[in-house]
Amino acid sequence: MELVMIKRLRALNRGVALCVGFGLLGCAAFVLTDIIMRQIGTSLGGTEEIAGYAMALATSWGMSFTLLELGHVRIDLLRTRFQSFGKALFDVFSMIVMTGVVITIAIKAWPVVERSLTNGSRANTPLETPLALVQLPWFAGWVWFAVMSTLTTVAALSLLVKRRYSDTETIAGAFAEQEMLQ
């Protein structure tokens, strides 16, 4: 059951990652167009601001994909010295800690969005972008990451309790070790 859920979450997050990737390609095309236009003496303007927004959105939404593909940076100094049970224990512990941090970030991000909505805040730039237009999808990305992290943690805990240590490693382990196993 746990592995099926993780497989579905991976497929869902691959779709999200494709959307984010297309958004980044669109942003890159916009910046490239602006660079070319600057060579002929004109400019679209606001490319730095829009690129910054794109990076914030790509980061918040891309974290879930990275999590489910085991791509987050890990310092496995201790973990590598243990057998399968010890590794699974470290994996679950790291997932619990990361989930706590991500949930905290999502909770702390809401007041920022709420303040922008309440005040009708705009960027202090020539574009005067309504900040809520950027902050709402940014916040949604953090909530998405918190949900994905929580579901992955619950699945890893369930596998650990069932003593399915190698399966725990496939959903919460270290990517470098996954490659060595294949």
Secondary structure by P-SEA (a helix, b strand, c coil): caaaaaaaaaaaaaaaaaaaaaaaaaaaaaaaaaaaaaaacccccaaaaaaaaaaaaaaaaaaaaaaaaccccccccccccccaaaaaaaaaaaaaaaaaaaaaaaaaaaaaaaaaaaacccccccccccccaaaaaaaaaaaaaaaaaaaaaaaaaaaaaacaaaaaaaacccaaaaaaac
